[in-house]
Amino acid sequence: MTDPVSRTILLLDIEKYSDRDDVAQAMLRRKLYDIADRTLEAAGIAETLRSRADRGDSVMELIDAGASVRSLLRALLTEVPAQLHAYNRMASSTAQIRLRGVVAGGYVAVDEHGGWVGSDLNHACRLLDAQLLREALRSRPDGFALCVSEGVHAGIVRHDHPGVPAADFRPVTLDSKNGPLRAWLHGPVPGGDDHCGTGAGETPVPGASGDGPAPGSRPRTETAAGNTTADGSAADGRADADAAGPARQGTTASAQTAQAAQPVPGGAAPGGHAPAGPVFHFTGGAPRFGGSLVAGDQHGVSGGQVTGDVRLGGSAGEDA
């Protein structure tokens, strides 16, 4: 077997090929070869830069890595629909041709029998056979459904080159016998289950950070028997709430701190501006959150305001 070499993989398959008789199949095969040749010629890919394998109802092209993938995609999106339209408008109902296509990339080797070997090639073939791509073709009025691998999308499509509009490709997950496969479908997704414009399923930009706040995340404050925590865990101490009113004479210190601190909506920050987050008022007591000692009126604490002396840290057995 030869050493694997990098190739662009182009697959084209005829819909419902086996439903036709032998005469119609021979005609469809000739037209498939003609469409493939014209498309590759329009992309500027010479015969010396590609190898072809015949699969009956489909054709496989291994294209030299030096050939322009952008030009190939642009030719597929323009030349193939135009040729299909010109042919089908004159063909009988039994001779109509509709195509599924896949563009991928990867490493392919040639074995001692002249066969092509490579997991990247297998991956491309599974994209071509996916049920979702078959369903997409049934809804295409121009008779052509194109799918590209994540690698082709990340390297070419997402850059929105002229003739290859990135907004026309939708992220999809295709079922296969080896599990789900991520890919990008040109045109609407069957059933309308696409993520165009939402950012969902987008290929990460190389070198970009994936860090970010979780959707809908917010600080969590719980109260149970007068215990208040900032992180959802049990609190060590207790705090009086302003809403509880003045402490009555004769009550014990623990009773004075039995009420948990509550956020005060609409509290004003210094300067008369509304605070960026909830405002907590602590009067007396010893609320504990874990961390360091904070004294006085504090502003800008997680976007809010804390009034009073707040002790952060310490152990449960430590005096307030």
Secondary structure, 3 states (H helix, E strand, C coil): CCCCEEEEEEEEEECCHHHCCHHHHHHHHHHHHHHHHHHHHHCCCCHHHEEEEECCCEEEEEEECCCCHHHHHHHHHHHHHHHHHHHHCCCCHHHCCCEEEEEEEEEEEECCCCCEECHHHHHHHHHHHCHHHHHHHHCCCCCEEEEEEHHHHHHCHHHCCCCCCHHHEEEEEECCCCCCEEEEEECCCHHHCCCCCCCCCCCCCCCCCCCCCCCCCCCCCEEECCEEECCCCCCCCECCCHHHCCCCCCCCHHHHCCCCCCEECCCCCHHHCCCCCCEEECCCCCCCCCCCEECCCEEEECCEEEECCEECCCCCCCCC
